[in-house]
Amino acid sequence: MSYLSIEFSVLFPLFFIIYWALAKTPRYQNILLLVVSYTIVATFNINFLAILIAYSFVLYALSFAIFYSKYSRLWLAIAIAASLVNLCFFKYFDFFRVQLQELLMALGINYAIPGVEILLPIGISFYTFHSISYLVSLKKKEINIPSALDFMLFLAFFPSLIAGPINRAKDFLPQITVTEQRQIGNYNRAFVLILLALIKVLCLNTLLADNIVDPVFANPTSYHSLDILLAVYGYTLQIFVNFSGYTNLVTGIALLLGFTLPVNFNMPYIAHNLRDFWQRWHISLSLWIRDYIYIPLGGNRKGFTRTQVNLFIAMTLSGLWHGANLTFIVWGVIHALGVVLLNIGDKYLGKDRLTNCSAWLARFITFQYVCFAWIFFRSESLGEAGEFLNALVHNFAAEAISFNVLLYFPLLLVLFFIYPLLAKLPDLLIKGLYALSWIYLPLIWTIILLIVLVFAPAGIPNFIYAKF
């Protein structure tokens, strides 16, 4: 069930009323939250729910061995291994089967590895990351073992189940295990975030995808190079408004339920370098990769060269995390190479040399590099990416220009410069709403929502990160 569907918009108010009718007993609220979360998973596929429940029971049972056994390190390794095996089987089995089959053929070994049709369970990447943070926090004694109900809700909490943000157990479990009455979070902020999500995902995302991005990526050889370049910039904007819009939506929903989710975006396209970009883009994933992959590999504790190797491995794995496709690995490698080269430049030319010379130029070059990497992220295969890049380079005279580049490119340039100002608008709107009497708020929100829905294209857009 999409959170932008008519069904969800009709059922959520009913759920909201029942939820807050149980406000005096947070445990009953948790039971309702778990039932609703499991129901949403089941609407995608009942098997996905069975997998999530079985996974939760296995990890919860292993929790006790980690917390109480004198061999806690061993049990932690077993639990993390079980978690990763579950993820890899459902997400990467077919990918590695194909690669291994090609290797066997190249070696002259005539053996057919049996194929298995596997559906990727919704949210599996995110609840795997949630559970690993939980297991590590248990080992460090940062948290106590919660009740089975609270643990299952931690993994299944529906606002952040499908596409994050990634919740840390030591930060999020205390919000679940509360005994005092919950309060609705900043409701003006919640409604502004939901409104912003609708504008981003229903309007901007769909307009970019339908009119610029999807047609060009589907058949780049039929378009002029400037059209193709516009599609690259268009996808750069589309994935941001889509993913940040989803984050706005679920953060707003969580606030209405009395929960706070971690910040996931902080104006990533004003980054002065790639290191800065990854401190602003998908922040919960970046921090997870840092704490659970980069630092365990050795971080920066074993010299400059080893640090770069650790960074390269961590960022390449972040690419693989997005999907079982070579294009995601290449995307991760492109970012890994960029960060490593940046660190080498900082070491031998001076830290942030380009930024100190010209902050605007540093922003511009970083943005172009990020845009280039998105080509591989968007493409279905390396061959498709190669075809797209070839058309981008060679179609200057081959095709007529399809889009009004005299309008779009100056508009993109203006957006690039005023982007920091636009990012401040939600906070300004929230402050303005607090100056109004609450009596007027329902009417104001109703009018705004009607305007958004009237101008939004037909259909329910997909959340890009839901497939990861």
Secondary structure, DSSP 8 states (H G I E B T S, - for coil): --TTSHHHHHHHHHHHHHHHHTTT-HHHHHHHHHHHHHHHHHHH-HHHHHHHHHHHHHHHHHHHHHHH-TTHHHHHHHHHHHHHHHHHHHHHHHHHHHHHHHHHHHTT-------------TTHHHHHHHHHHHHHHHHTTSS----HHHHHHHHH-HHHHTT-----HHHHHHHHS--S------HHHHHHHHHHHHIIIIIIIHHHIIIIIHHHHH-GGGS-HHHHHHHHHHHHHHHHHHHHHHHHHHHHHHHHTT-------S-GGG-SSHHHHHTTSSHHHHHHHIIIIIHHHTTTTT-HHHHHHHHHHHHHHHHHHT-SSHHHHHHHHHHHHHHHHHHHHHHHH-TTHHHHH-HHHHHHHHHHHHHHHHHHHH-SSHHHHHHHHHHHHHTTTTS---S-HHHHHHHHHHHHHHHHHHTTHHHHHHHHHHTS-GGGHHHHHHHHHHHHHHHS-SS----GGGG-
